[in-house]
Amino acid sequence: LDVEGAEYDALVGAGDYLASQRIKHIFFECHHTNYSRNKSFLETCGYQLYDISQKGLKLKVDSEISETQDLVALPYK
């Protein structure tokens, strides 16, 4: 998902699918200006955010980010 800063709107548009967890994973570019809003919305839909590294996925625990990052959202297990 790369919609030039409109990730939140795209996620809200897919809200029914996210709430029922019919979407199994989301790879998206997250801008630092809307990170907390995206994270909060995804968490209410039952998803966790992960950083992508050479070693695999690492749970994203930051409350804010300082730059645009590529993230993955997966349903809670």
mmCIF file of the N, C-alpha and C atoms, coordinates in Angstrom:
data_MODEL
# 
_entry.id   MODEL 
# 
loop_
_atom_site.group_PDB 
_atom_site.id 
_atom_site.type_symbol 
_atom_site.label_atom_id 
_atom_site.label_alt_id 
_atom_site.label_comp_id 
_atom_site.label_asym_id 
_atom_site.label_entity_id 
_atom_site.label_seq_id 
_atom_site.pdbx_PDB_ins_code 
_atom_site.Cartn_x 
_atom_site.Cartn_y 
_atom_site.Cartn_z 
_atom_site.occupancy 
_atom_site.B_iso_or_equiv 
_atom_site.pdbx_formal_charge 
_atom_site.auth_seq_id 
_atom_site.auth_comp_id 
_atom_site.auth_asym_id 
_atom_site.auth_atom_id 
_atom_site.pdbx_PDB_model_num 
ATOM 1   N N  . LEU A 1 1  ? 0.866   -1.162  0.000  1.00 0.00 ? 1  LEU A N  1 
ATOM 2   C CA . LEU A 1 1  ? 0.000   0.000   0.000  1.00 0.00 ? 1  LEU A CA 1 
ATOM 3   C C  . LEU A 1 1  ? 0.912   1.224   0.000  1.00 0.00 ? 1  LEU A C  1 
ATOM 4   N N  . ASP A 1 2  ? 0.871   1.979   -1.059 1.00 0.00 ? 2  ASP A N  1 
ATOM 5   C CA . ASP A 1 2  ? 1.683   3.191   -1.165 1.00 0.00 ? 2  ASP A CA 1 
ATOM 6   C C  . ASP A 1 2  ? 0.819   4.236   -1.857 1.00 0.00 ? 2  ASP A C  1 
ATOM 7   N N  . VAL A 1 3  ? 0.173   5.061   -1.057 1.00 0.00 ? 3  VAL A N  1 
ATOM 8   C CA . VAL A 1 3  ? -0.775  6.033   -1.604 1.00 0.00 ? 3  VAL A CA 1 
ATOM 9   C C  . VAL A 1 3  ? -0.430  7.461   -1.184 1.00 0.00 ? 3  VAL A C  1 
ATOM 10  N N  . GLU A 1 4  ? 0.884   7.708   -1.104 1.00 0.00 ? 4  GLU A N  1 
ATOM 11  C CA . GLU A 1 4  ? 1.407   9.065   -0.894 1.00 0.00 ? 4  GLU A CA 1 
ATOM 12  C C  . GLU A 1 4  ? 0.749   9.811   0.268  1.00 0.00 ? 4  GLU A C  1 
ATOM 13  N N  . GLY A 1 5  ? 0.753   9.194   1.437  1.00 0.00 ? 5  GLY A N  1 
ATOM 14  C CA . GLY A 1 5  ? 0.248   9.864   2.630  1.00 0.00 ? 5  GLY A CA 1 
ATOM 15  C C  . GLY A 1 5  ? -1.213  9.631   2.926  1.00 0.00 ? 5  GLY A C  1 
ATOM 16  N N  . ALA A 1 6  ? -1.930  8.959   2.047  1.00 0.00 ? 6  ALA A N  1 
ATOM 17  C CA . ALA A 1 6  ? -3.357  8.704   2.263  1.00 0.00 ? 6  ALA A CA 1 
ATOM 18  C C  . ALA A 1 6  ? -3.597  7.283   2.772  1.00 0.00 ? 6  ALA A C  1 
ATOM 19  N N  . GLU A 1 7  ? -2.600  6.698   3.438  1.00 0.00 ? 7  GLU A N  1 
ATOM 20  C CA . GLU A 1 7  ? -2.734  5.330   3.932  1.00 0.00 ? 7  GLU A CA 1 
ATOM 21  C C  . GLU A 1 7  ? -3.907  5.194   4.898  1.00 0.00 ? 7  GLU A C  1 
ATOM 22  N N  . TYR A 1 8  ? -4.071  6.169   5.777  1.00 0.00 ? 8  TYR A N  1 
ATOM 23  C CA . TYR A 1 8  ? -5.172  6.092   6.737  1.00 0.00 ? 8  TYR A CA 1 
ATOM 24  C C  . TYR A 1 8  ? -6.513  6.007   6.021  1.00 0.00 ? 8  TYR A C  1 
ATOM 25  N N  . ASP A 1 9  ? -6.726  6.850   5.034  1.00 0.00 ? 9  ASP A N  1 
ATOM 26  C CA . ASP A 1 9  ? -7.986  6.821   4.289  1.00 0.00 ? 9  ASP A CA 1 
ATOM 27  C C  . ASP A 1 9  ? -8.189  5.475   3.594  1.00 0.00 ? 9  ASP A C  1 
ATOM 28  N N  . ALA A 1 10 ? -7.117  4.924   3.042  1.00 0.00 ? 10 ALA A N  1 
ATOM 29  C CA . ALA A 1 10 ? -7.215  3.616   2.385  1.00 0.00 ? 10 ALA A CA 1 
ATOM 30  C C  . ALA A 1 10 ? -7.539  2.529   3.402  1.00 0.00 ? 10 ALA A C  1 
ATOM 31  N N  . LEU A 1 11 ? -6.925  2.592   4.573  1.00 0.00 ? 11 LEU A N  1 
ATOM 32  C CA . LEU A 1 11 ? -7.213  1.597   5.614  1.00 0.00 ? 11 LEU A CA 1 
ATOM 33  C C  . LEU A 1 11 ? -8.652  1.701   6.094  1.00 0.00 ? 11 LEU A C  1 
ATOM 34  N N  . VAL A 1 12 ? -9.124  2.917   6.310  1.00 0.00 ? 12 VAL A N  1 
ATOM 35  C CA . VAL A 1 12 ? -10.519 3.109   6.726  1.00 0.00 ? 12 VAL A CA 1 
ATOM 36  C C  . VAL A 1 12 ? -11.471 2.586   5.651  1.00 0.00 ? 12 VAL A C  1 
ATOM 37  N N  . GLY A 1 13 ? -11.132 2.806   4.388  1.00 0.00 ? 13 GLY A N  1 
ATOM 38  C CA . GLY A 1 13 ? -11.951 2.294   3.294  1.00 0.00 ? 13 GLY A CA 1 
ATOM 39  C C  . GLY A 1 13 ? -12.033 0.782   3.283  1.00 0.00 ? 13 GLY A C  1 
ATOM 40  N N  . ALA A 1 14 ? -11.000 0.132   3.792  1.00 0.00 ? 14 ALA A N  1 
ATOM 41  C CA . ALA A 1 14 ? -10.985 -1.337  3.876  1.00 0.00 ? 14 ALA A CA 1 
ATOM 42  C C  . ALA A 1 14 ? -11.388 -1.813  5.275  1.00 0.00 ? 14 ALA A C  1 
ATOM 43  N N  . GLY A 1 15 ? -11.973 -0.929  6.058  1.00 0.00 ? 15 GLY A N  1 
ATOM 44  C CA . GLY A 1 15 ? -12.289 -1.203  7.455  1.00 0.00 ? 15 GLY A CA 1 
ATOM 45  C C  . GLY A 1 15 ? -13.075 -2.478  7.708  1.00 0.00 ? 15 GLY A C  1 
ATOM 46  N N  . ASP A 1 16 ? -14.085 -2.752  6.894  1.00 0.00 ? 16 ASP A N  1 
ATOM 47  C CA . ASP A 1 16 ? -14.880 -3.975  7.093  1.00 0.00 ? 16 ASP A CA 1 
ATOM 48  C C  . ASP A 1 16 ? -14.027 -5.218  6.889  1.00 0.00 ? 16 ASP A C  1 
ATOM 49  N N  . TYR A 1 17 ? -13.177 -5.197  5.883  1.00 0.00 ? 17 TYR A N  1 
ATOM 50  C CA . TYR A 1 17 ? -12.285 -6.333  5.614  1.00 0.00 ? 17 TYR A CA 1 
ATOM 51  C C  . TYR A 1 17 ? -11.250 -6.483  6.734  1.00 0.00 ? 17 TYR A C  1 
ATOM 52  N N  . LEU A 1 18 ? -10.750 -5.352  7.224  1.00 0.00 ? 18 LEU A N  1 
ATOM 53  C CA . LEU A 1 18 ? -9.764  -5.403  8.295  1.00 0.00 ? 18 LEU A CA 1 
ATOM 54  C C  . LEU A 1 18 ? -10.395 -5.880  9.595  1.00 0.00 ? 18 LEU A C  1 
ATOM 55  N N  . ALA A 1 19 ? -11.572 -5.372  9.915  1.00 0.00 ? 19 ALA A N  1 
ATOM 56  C CA . ALA A 1 19 ? -12.237 -5.757  11.161 1.00 0.00 ? 19 ALA A CA 1 
ATOM 57  C C  . ALA A 1 19 ? -12.531 -7.250  11.214 1.00 0.00 ? 19 ALA A C  1 
ATOM 58  N N  . SER A 1 20 ? -12.815 -7.845  10.074 1.00 0.00 ? 20 SER A N  1 
ATOM 59  C CA . SER A 1 20 ? -13.078 -9.291  10.027 1.00 0.00 ? 20 SER A CA 1 
ATOM 60  C C  . SER A 1 20 ? -11.800 -10.074 9.733  1.00 0.00 ? 20 SER A C  1 
ATOM 61  N N  . GLN A 1 21 ? -10.693 -9.378  9.632  1.00 0.00 ? 21 GLN A N  1 
ATOM 62  C CA . GLN A 1 21 ? -9.363  -9.931  9.372  1.00 0.00 ? 21 GLN A CA 1 
ATOM 63  C C  . GLN A 1 21 ? -9.333  -10.816 8.117  1.00 0.00 ? 21 GLN A C  1 
ATOM 64  N N  . ARG A 1 22 ? -10.084 -10.400 7.119  1.00 0.00 ? 22 ARG A N  1 
ATOM 65  C CA . ARG A 1 22 ? -10.032 -11.082 5.820  1.00 0.00 ? 22 ARG A CA 1 
ATOM 66  C C  . ARG A 1 22 ? -8.775  -10.716 5.052  1.00 0.00 ? 22 ARG A C  1 
ATOM 67  N N  . ILE A 1 23 ? -8.115  -9.651  5.465  1.00 0.00 ? 23 ILE A N  1 
ATOM 68  C CA . ILE A 1 23 ? -6.820  -9.281  4.879  1.00 0.00 ? 23 ILE A CA 1 
ATOM 69  C C  . ILE A 1 23 ? -5.753  -9.847  5.811  1.00 0.00 ? 23 ILE A C  1 
ATOM 70  N N  . LYS A 1 24 ? -4.941  -10.749 5.285  1.00 0.00 ? 24 LYS A N  1 
ATOM 71  C CA . LYS A 1 24 ? -3.989  -11.487 6.124  1.00 0.00 ? 24 LYS A CA 1 
ATOM 72  C C  . LYS A 1 24 ? -2.680  -10.753 6.375  1.00 0.00 ? 24 LYS A C  1 
ATOM 73  N N  . HIS A 1 25 ? -2.302  -9.847  5.504  1.00 0.00 ? 25 HIS A N  1 
ATOM 74  C CA . HIS A 1 25 ? -1.112  -9.036  5.740  1.00 0.00 ? 25 HIS A CA 1 
ATOM 75  C C  . HIS A 1 25 ? -1.172  -7.783  4.879  1.00 0.00 ? 25 HIS A C  1 
ATOM 76  N N  . ILE A 1 26 ? -0.574  -6.728  5.410  1.00 0.00 ? 26 ILE A N  1 
ATOM 77  C CA . ILE A 1 26 ? -0.529  -5.444  4.707  1.00 0.00 ? 26 ILE A CA 1 
ATOM 78  C C  . ILE A 1 26 ? 0.910   -4.959  4.732  1.00 0.00 ? 26 ILE A C  1 
ATOM 79  N N  . PHE A 1 27 ? 1.468   -4.724  3.580  1.00 0.00 ? 27 PHE A N  1 
ATOM 80  C CA . PHE A 1 27 ? 2.789   -4.112  3.451  1.00 0.00 ? 27 PHE A CA 1 
ATOM 81  C C  . PHE A 1 27 ? 2.525   -2.675  3.038  1.00 0.00 ? 27 PHE A C  1 
ATOM 82  N N  . PHE A 1 28 ? 2.962   -1.720  3.852  1.00 0.00 ? 28 PHE A N  1 
ATOM 83  C CA . PHE A 1 28 ? 2.642   -0.337  3.515  1.00 0.00 ? 28 PHE A CA 1 
ATOM 84  C C  . PHE A 1 28 ? 3.743   0.624   3.911  1.00 0.00 ? 28 PHE A C  1 
ATOM 85  N N  . GLU A 1 29 ? 3.787   1.714   3.168  1.00 0.00 ? 29 GLU A N  1 
ATOM 86  C CA . GLU A 1 29 ? 4.688   2.810   3.474  1.00 0.00 ? 29 GLU A CA 1 
ATOM 87  C C  . GLU A 1 29 ? 3.951   3.729   4.434  1.00 0.00 ? 29 GLU A C  1 
ATOM 88  N N  . CYS A 1 30 ? 4.534   3.939   5.588  1.00 0.00 ? 30 CYS A N  1 
ATOM 89  C CA . CYS A 1 30 ? 3.877   4.747   6.610  1.00 0.00 ? 30 CYS A CA 1 
ATOM 90  C C  . CYS A 1 30 ? 4.654   6.045   6.807  1.00 0.00 ? 30 CYS A C  1 
ATOM 91  N N  . HIS A 1 31 ? 3.979   7.137   6.640  1.00 0.00 ? 31 HIS A N  1 
ATOM 92  C CA . HIS A 1 31 ? 4.581   8.447   6.847  1.00 0.00 ? 31 HIS A CA 1 
ATOM 93  C C  . HIS A 1 31 ? 4.585   8.775   8.336  1.00 0.00 ? 31 HIS A C  1 
ATOM 94  N N  . HIS A 1 32 ? 5.638   9.429   8.772  1.00 0.00 ? 32 HIS A N  1 
ATOM 95  C CA . HIS A 1 32 ? 5.752   9.752   10.199 1.00 0.00 ? 32 HIS A CA 1 
ATOM 96  C C  . HIS A 1 32 ? 4.610   10.648  10.680 1.00 0.00 ? 32 HIS A C  1 
ATOM 97  N N  . THR A 1 33 ? 4.020   11.403  9.785  1.00 0.00 ? 33 THR A N  1 
ATOM 98  C CA . THR A 1 33 ? 2.959   12.326  10.184 1.00 0.00 ? 33 THR A CA 1 
ATOM 99  C C  . THR A 1 33 ? 1.648   11.622  10.517 1.00 0.00 ? 33 THR A C  1 
ATOM 100 N N  . ASN A 1 34 ? 1.464   10.381  10.027 1.00 0.00 ? 34 ASN A N  1 
ATOM 101 C CA . ASN A 1 34 ? 0.204   9.685   10.327 1.00 0.00 ? 34 ASN A CA 1 
ATOM 102 C C  . ASN A 1 34 ? 0.417   8.297   10.933 1.00 0.00 ? 34 ASN A C  1 
ATOM 103 N N  . TYR A 1 35 ? 1.627   8.055   11.425 1.00 0.00 ? 35 TYR A N  1 
ATOM 104 C CA . TYR A 1 35 ? 1.944   6.750   12.002 1.00 0.00 ? 35 TYR A CA 1 
ATOM 105 C C  . TYR A 1 35 ? 1.017   6.386   13.160 1.00 0.00 ? 35 TYR A C  1 
ATOM 106 N N  . SER A 1 36 ? 0.884   7.273   14.135 1.00 0.00 ? 36 SER A N  1 
ATOM 107 C CA . SER A 1 36 ? 0.089   6.936   15.327 1.00 0.00 ? 36 SER A CA 1 
ATOM 108 C C  . SER A 1 36 ? -1.373  6.687   14.969 1.00 0.00 ? 36 SER A C  1 
ATOM 109 N N  . ARG A 1 37 ? -1.898  7.429   14.022 1.00 0.00 ? 37 ARG A N  1 
ATOM 110 C CA . ARG A 1 37 ? -3.292  7.229   13.605 1.00 0.00 ? 37 ARG A CA 1 
ATOM 111 C C  . ARG A 1 37 ? -3.455  5.897   12.880 1.00 0.00 ? 37 ARG A C  1 
ATOM 112 N N  . ASN A 1 38 ? -2.514  5.562   11.996 1.00 0.00 ? 38 ASN A N  1 
ATOM 113 C CA . ASN A 1 38 ? -2.563  4.278   11.298 1.00 0.00 ? 38 ASN A CA 1 
ATOM 114 C C  . ASN A 1 38 ? -2.429  3.123   12.287 1.00 0.00 ? 38 ASN A C  1 
ATOM 115 N N  . LYS A 1 39 ? -1.468  3.249   13.192 1.00 0.00 ? 39 LYS A N  1 
ATOM 116 C CA . LYS A 1 39 ? -1.233  2.190   14.185 1.00 0.00 ? 39 LYS A CA 1 
ATOM 117 C C  . LYS A 1 39 ? -2.469  1.981   15.046 1.00 0.00 ? 39 LYS A C  1 
ATOM 118 N N  . SER A 1 40 ? -3.048  3.055   15.528 1.00 0.00 ? 40 SER A N  1 
ATOM 119 C CA . SER A 1 40 ? -4.230  2.962   16.383 1.00 0.00 ? 40 SER A CA 1 
ATOM 120 C C  . SER A 1 40 ? -5.395  2.289   15.647 1.00 0.00 ? 40 SER A C  1 
ATOM 121 N N  . PHE A 1 41 ? -5.625  2.698   14.413 1.00 0.00 ? 41 PHE A N  1 
ATOM 122 C CA . PHE A 1 41 ? -6.721  2.112   13.645 1.00 0.00 ? 41 PHE A CA 1 
ATOM 123 C C  . PHE A 1 41 ? -6.491  0.626   13.414 1.00 0.00 ? 41 PHE A C  1 
ATOM 124 N N  . LEU A 1 42 ? -5.289  0.267   13.009 1.00 0.00 ? 42 LEU A N  1 
ATOM 125 C CA . LEU A 1 42 ? -4.989  -1.144  12.759 1.00 0.00 ? 42 LEU A CA 1 
ATOM 126 C C  . LEU A 1 42 ? -5.101  -1.972  14.034 1.00 0.00 ? 42 LEU A C  1 
ATOM 127 N N  . GLU A 1 43 ? -4.681  -1.429  15.154 1.00 0.00 ? 43 GLU A N  1 
ATOM 128 C CA . GLU A 1 43 ? -4.808  -2.157  16.420 1.00 0.00 ? 43 GLU A CA 1 
ATOM 129 C C  . GLU A 1 43 ? -6.267  -2.388  16.789 1.00 0.00 ? 43 GLU A C  1 
ATOM 130 N N  . THR A 1 44 ? -7.131  -1.408  16.522 1.00 0.00 ? 44 THR A N  1 
ATOM 131 C CA . THR A 1 44 ? -8.552  -1.610  16.828 1.00 0.00 ? 44 THR A CA 1 
ATOM 132 C C  . THR A 1 44 ? -9.172  -2.676  15.933 1.00 0.00 ? 44 THR A C  1 
ATOM 133 N N  . CYS A 1 45 ? -8.547  -2.924  14.784 1.00 0.00 ? 45 CYS A N  1 
ATOM 134 C CA . CYS A 1 45 ? -9.019  -3.969  13.873 1.00 0.00 ? 45 CYS A CA 1 
ATOM 135 C C  . CYS A 1 45 ? -8.354  -5.320  14.154 1.00 0.00 ? 45 CYS A C  1 
ATOM 136 N N  . GLY A 1 46 ? -7.461  -5.355  15.147 1.00 0.00 ? 46 GLY A N  1 
ATOM 137 C CA . GLY A 1 46 ? -6.840  -6.606  15.531 1.00 0.00 ? 46 GLY A CA 1 
ATOM 138 C C  . GLY A 1 46 ? -5.523  -6.914  14.850 1.00 0.00 ? 46 GLY A C  1 
ATOM 139 N N  . TYR A 1 47 ? -4.814  -5.884  14.431 1.00 0.00 ? 47 TYR A N  1 
ATOM 140 C CA . TYR A 1 47 ? -3.527  -6.068  13.751 1.00 0.00 ? 47 TYR A CA 1 
ATOM 141 C C  . TYR A 1 47 ? -2.391  -5.515  14.598 1.00 0.00 ? 47 TYR A C  1 
ATOM 142 N N  . GLN A 1 48 ? -1.197  -6.081  14.408 1.00 0.00 ? 48 GLN A N  1 
ATOM 143 C CA . GLN A 1 48 ? 0.024   -5.577  15.013 1.00 0.00 ? 48 GLN A CA 1 
ATOM 144 C C  . GLN A 1 48 ? 0.950   -5.121  13.896 1.00 0.00 ? 48 GLN A C  1 
ATOM 145 N N  . LEU A 1 49 ? 1.771   -4.121  14.188 1.00 0.00 ? 49 LEU A N  1 
ATOM 146 C CA . LEU A 1 49 ? 2.723   -3.606  13.208 1.00 0.00 ? 49 LEU A CA 1 
ATOM 147 C C  . LEU A 1 49 ? 4.110   -4.195  13.442 1.00 0.00 ? 49 LEU A C  1 
ATOM 148 N N  . TYR A 1 50 ? 4.802   -4.409  12.332 1.00 0.00 ? 50 TYR A N  1 
ATOM 149 C CA . TYR A 1 50 ? 6.140   -4.979  12.381 1.00 0.00 ? 50 TYR A CA 1 
ATOM 150 C C  . TYR A 1 50 ? 7.086   -4.179  11.493 1.00 0.00 ? 50 TYR A C  1 
ATOM 151 N N  . ASP A 1 51 ? 8.328   -4.025  11.990 1.00 0.00 ? 51 ASP A N  1 
ATOM 152 C CA . ASP A 1 51 ? 9.427   -3.503  11.178 1.00 0.00 ? 51 ASP A CA 1 
ATOM 153 C C  . ASP A 1 51 ? 9.945   -4.633  10.308 1.00 0.00 ? 51 ASP A C  1 
ATOM 154 N N  . ILE A 1 52 ? 10.509  -4.272  9.176  1.00 0.00 ? 52 ILE A N  1 
ATOM 155 C CA . ILE A 1 52 ? 11.107  -5.242  8.274  1.00 0.00 ? 52 ILE A CA 1 
ATOM 156 C C  . ILE A 1 52 ? 12.619  -5.099  8.383  1.00 0.00 ? 52 ILE A C  1 
ATOM 157 N N  . SER A 1 53 ? 13.300  -6.213  8.659  1.00 0.00 ? 53 SER A N  1 
ATOM 158 C CA . SER A 1 53 ? 14.757  -6.171  8.741  1.00 0.00 ? 53 SER A CA 1 
ATOM 159 C C  . SER A 1 53 ? 15.340  -7.357  7.990  1.00 0.00 ? 53 SER A C  1 
ATOM 160 N N  . GLN A 1 54 ? 16.643  -7.398  7.899  1.00 0.00 ? 54 GLN A N  1 
ATOM 161 C CA . GLN A 1 54 ? 17.305  -8.518  7.231  1.00 0.00 ? 54 GLN A CA 1 
ATOM 162 C C  . GLN A 1 54 ? 17.086  -9.820  7.990  1.00 0.00 ? 54 GLN A C  1 
ATOM 163 N N  . LYS A 1 55 ? 16.781  -9.727  9.267  1.00 0.00 ? 55 LYS A N  1 
ATOM 164 C CA . LYS A 1 55 ? 16.554  -10.916 10.088 1.00 0.00 ? 55 LYS A CA 1 
ATOM 165 C C  . LYS A 1 55 ? 15.083  -11.331 10.115 1.00 0.00 ? 55 LYS A C  1 
ATOM 166 N N  . GLY A 1 56 ? 14.225  -10.584 9.440  1.00 0.00 ? 56 GLY A N  1 
ATOM 167 C CA . GLY A 1 56 ? 12.797  -10.899 9.420  1.00 0.00 ? 56 GLY A CA 1 
ATOM 168 C C  . GLY A 1 56 ? 11.973  -9.764  9.997  1.00 0.00 ? 56 GLY A C  1 
ATOM 169 N N  . LEU A 1 57 ? 10.816  -10.103 10.510 1.00 0.00 ? 57 LEU A N  1 
ATOM 170 C CA . LEU A 1 57 ? 9.912   -9.105  11.071 1.00 0.00 ? 57 LEU A CA 1 
ATOM 171 C C  . LEU A 1 57 ? 10.169  -8.939  12.558 1.00 0.00 ? 57 LEU A C  1 
ATOM 172 N N  . LYS A 1 58 ? 10.094  -7.693  13.014 1.00 0.00 ? 58 LYS A N  1 
ATOM 173 C CA . LYS A 1 58 ? 10.272  -7.379  14.428 1.00 0.00 ? 58 LYS A CA 1 
ATOM 174 C C  . LYS A 1 58 ? 9.088   -6.521  14.863 1.00 0.00 ? 58 LYS A C  1 
ATOM 175 N N  . LEU A 1 59 ? 8.446   -6.902  15.953 1.00 0.00 ? 59 LEU A N  1 
ATOM 176 C CA . LEU A 1 59 ? 7.291   -6.174  16.451 1.00 0.00 ? 59 LEU A CA 1 
ATOM 177 C C  . LEU A 1 59 ? 7.624   -4.695  16.632 1.00 0.00 ? 59 LEU A C  1 
ATOM 178 N N  . LYS A 1 60 ? 6.773   -3.841  16.092 1.00 0.00 ? 60 LYS A N  1 
ATOM 179 C CA . LYS A 1 60 ? 6.961   -2.387  16.171 1.00 0.00 ? 60 LYS A CA 1 
ATOM 180 C C  . LYS A 1 60 ? 6.321   -1.895  17.459 1.00 0.00 ? 60 LYS A C  1 
ATOM 181 N N  . VAL A 1 61 ? 7.123   -1.344  18.351 1.00 0.00 ? 61 VAL A N  1 
ATOM 182 C CA . VAL A 1 61 ? 6.599   -0.908  19.642 1.00 0.00 ? 61 VAL A CA 1 
ATOM 183 C C  . VAL A 1 61 ? 6.655   0.605   19.828 1.00 0.00 ? 61 VAL A C  1 
ATOM 184 N N  . ASP A 1 62 ? 7.231   1.306   18.886 1.00 0.00 ? 62 ASP A N  1 
ATOM 185 C CA . ASP A 1 62 ? 7.353   2.762   18.998 1.00 0.00 ? 62 ASP A CA 1 
ATOM 186 C C  . ASP A 1 62 ? 5.986   3.428   18.959 1.00 0.00 ? 62 ASP A C  1 
ATOM 187 N N  . SER A 1 63 ? 5.847   4.505   19.731 1.00 0.00 ? 63 SER A N  1 
ATOM 188 C CA . SER A 1 63 ? 4.603   5.275   19.684 1.00 0.00 ? 63 SER A CA 1 
ATOM 189 C C  . SER A 1 63 ? 4.639   6.315   18.571 1.00 0.00 ? 63 SER A C  1 
ATOM 190 N N  . GLU A 1 64 ? 5.851   6.630   18.097 1.00 0.00 ? 64 GLU A N  1 
ATOM 191 C CA . GLU A 1 64 ? 6.024   7.563   16.983 1.00 0.00 ? 64 GLU A CA 1 
ATOM 192 C C  . GLU A 1 64 ? 7.224   7.102   16.153 1.00 0.00 ? 64 GLU A C  1 
ATOM 193 N N  . ILE A 1 65 ? 7.278   7.579   14.918 1.00 0.00 ? 65 ILE A N  1 
ATOM 194 C CA . ILE A 1 65 ? 8.447   7.341   14.080 1.00 0.00 ? 65 ILE A CA 1 
ATOM 195 C C  . ILE A 1 65 ? 8.916   8.693   13.556 1.00 0.00 ? 65 ILE A C  1 
ATOM 196 N N  . SER A 1 66 ? 10.192  8.793   13.238 1.00 0.00 ? 66 SER A N  1 
ATOM 197 C CA . SER A 1 66 ? 10.743  10.087  12.836 1.00 0.00 ? 66 SER A CA 1 
ATOM 198 C C  . SER A 1 66 ? 10.857  10.257  11.331 1.00 0.00 ? 66 SER A C  1 
ATOM 199 N N  . GLU A 1 67 ? 10.644  9.189   10.586 1.00 0.00 ? 67 GLU A N  1 
ATOM 200 C CA . GLU A 1 67 ? 10.728  9.265   9.130  1.00 0.00 ? 67 GLU A CA 1 
ATOM 201 C C  . GLU A 1 67 ? 9.750   8.261   8.524  1.00 0.00 ? 67 GLU A C  1 
ATOM 202 N N  . THR A 1 68 ? 9.593   8.329   7.236  1.00 0.00 ? 68 THR A N  1 
ATOM 203 C CA . THR A 1 68 ? 8.728   7.372   6.549  1.00 0.00 ? 68 THR A CA 1 
ATOM 204 C C  . THR A 1 68 ? 9.367   5.992   6.598  1.00 0.00 ? 68 THR A C  1 
ATOM 205 N N  . GLN A 1 69 ? 8.551   4.977   6.888  1.00 0.00 ? 69 GLN A N  1 
ATOM 206 C CA . GLN A 1 69 ? 9.055   3.614   6.993  1.00 0.00 ? 69 GLN A CA 1 
ATOM 207 C C  . GLN A 1 69 ? 8.119   2.643   6.291  1.00 0.00 ? 69 GLN A C  1 
ATOM 208 N N  . ASP A 1 70 ? 8.708   1.550   5.789  1.00 0.00 ? 70 ASP A N  1 
ATOM 209 C CA . ASP A 1 70 ? 7.910   0.444   5.281  1.00 0.00 ? 70 ASP A CA 1 
ATOM 210 C C  . ASP A 1 70 ? 7.610   -0.477  6.456  1.00 0.00 ? 70 ASP A C  1 
ATOM 211 N N  . LEU A 1 71 ? 6.349   -0.805  6.621  1.00 0.00 ? 71 LEU A N  1 
ATOM 212 C CA . LEU A 1 71 ? 5.903   -1.637  7.726  1.00 0.00 ? 71 LEU A CA 1 
ATOM 213 C C  . LEU A 1 71 ? 5.019   -2.769  7.219  1.00 0.00 ? 71 LEU A C  1 
ATOM 214 N N  . VAL A 1 72 ? 4.830   -3.760  8.064  1.00 0.00 ? 72 VAL A N  1 
ATOM 215 C CA . VAL A 1 72 ? 3.914   -4.853  7.781  1.00 0.00 ? 72 VAL A CA 1 
ATOM 216 C C  . VAL A 1 72 ? 2.920   -4.915  8.936  1.00 0.00 ? 72 VAL A C  1 
ATOM 217 N N  . ALA A 1 73 ? 1.651   -5.112  8.614  1.00 0.00 ? 73 ALA A N  1 
ATOM 218 C CA . ALA A 1 73 ? 0.611   -5.319  9.620  1.00 0.00 ? 73 ALA A CA 1 
ATOM 219 C C  . ALA A 1 73 ? 0.074   -6.731  9.455  1.00 0.00 ? 73 ALA A C  1 
ATOM 220 N N  . LEU A 1 74 ? 0.026   -7.457  10.568 1.00 0.00 ? 74 LEU A N  1 
ATOM 221 C CA . LEU A 1 74 ? -0.486  -8.825  10.579 1.00 0.00 ? 74 LEU A CA 1 
ATOM 222 C C  . LEU A 1 74 ? -1.539  -8.948  11.681 1.00 0.00 ? 74 LEU A C  1 
ATOM 223 N N  . PRO A 1 75 ? -2.545  -9.808  11.485 1.00 0.00 ? 75 PRO A N  1 
ATOM 224 C CA . PRO A 1 75 ? -3.515  -10.020 12.561 1.00 0.00 ? 75 PRO A CA 1 
ATOM 225 C C  . PRO A 1 75 ? -2.829  -10.572 13.804 1.00 0.00 ? 75 PRO A C  1 
ATOM 226 N N  . TYR A 1 76 ? -3.365  -10.216 14.979 1.00 0.00 ? 76 TYR A N  1 
ATOM 227 C CA . TYR A 1 76 ? -2.858  -10.797 16.227 1.00 0.00 ? 76 TYR A CA 1 
ATOM 228 C C  . TYR A 1 76 ? -2.997  -12.302 16.126 1.00 0.00 ? 76 TYR A C  1 
ATOM 229 N N  . LYS A 1 77 ? -2.068  -13.002 16.722 1.00 0.00 ? 77 LYS A N  1 
ATOM 230 C CA . LYS A 1 77 ? -2.126  -14.468 16.698 1.00 0.00 ? 77 LYS A CA 1 
ATOM 231 C C  . LYS A 1 77 ? -2.730  -14.996 17.961 1.00 0.00 ? 77 LYS A C  1 
# 
